[in-house]
Amino acid sequence: MDIEEQYDKIYRYCYFKLYDKHTAQDITQEAFLRFYKQKLSLDKSSELPYLYTIAKNLCVDAFRKRTYENADDLEQPKKSADPSEGWTNNLAIRAAMAKLPNEEQEVLFLRYVNDESLSYICRITGLSRFSVYRRLKKALNTMKKELMKEGF
């Protein structure tokens, strides 16, 4: 497993979940620390899904710890300008993604942003290959319809 490549992917994944650069950096570091503590007991095919699982759980914990100043923050987390978020710079794409359920957003992100294989996505999400394929197809169709409304 190429650590630099996976570090960038895990960071993007954490940023995608939290939209906070500093928290995403901290969680990425923590995920790799926890991963290396358990690495010896894992086989090669389990390493990447396990790393994503750690990152996902840390993101959930961080999200739960957040305190919100008002109810609007619950629906639209503040997004900081981050160079690694080039894939979400387009407002129309952000709006279309926001209309998708979280599960569909996650499989789209893993497949097309982090370029993970379907088998890894299945292991990360705990879904069958058919379910992942179906969610991807549904999410892409929804995104296409939303972007066509915006003139793309």
PyMOL commands that set and color helices and strands:
alter all, ss='L'
color gray80, all
select helices_A, chain A and resi 3-18+21-41+44-65+72-75+83-88+91-98+102-113+118-125+129-149
alter helices_A, ss='H'
color red, helices_A
deselect
rebuild
show_as cartoon
